[in-house]
Amino acid sequence: MKNVIKFVLLGAVISTLSGCTGSVSNKDKNCSYDYLLTPSLSISKWIGGCGPTDK
């Protein structure tokens, strides 16, 4: 029974995280970055890899 609960919990965590991923690109479509939960948590955005995406 413990294994079933662990499996269901792991499946719920994976499905939640995979449903909260995405990508943002700038208007010129020449650069984009991926994020896991929200765009503000992307390392690429923190270091300014693409510059401002609202241009």
Rosetta blueprint (number, residue, H / E / L):
1 M L
2 K H
3 N H
4 V H
5 I H
6 K H
7 F H
8 V H
9 L H
10 L H
11 G H
12 A H
13 V H
14 I H
15 S H
16 T H
17 L H
18 S H
19 G H
20 C L
21 T L
22 G E
23 S E
24 V E
25 S E
26 N L
27 K L
28 D L
29 K L
30 N L
31 C L
32 S E
33 Y E
34 D E
35 Y E
36 L L
37 L L
38 T L
39 P H
40 S H
41 L H
42 S L
43 I H
44 S H
45 K H
46 W H
47 I L
48 G L
49 G L
50 C L
51 G L
52 P L
53 T L
54 D L
55 K L
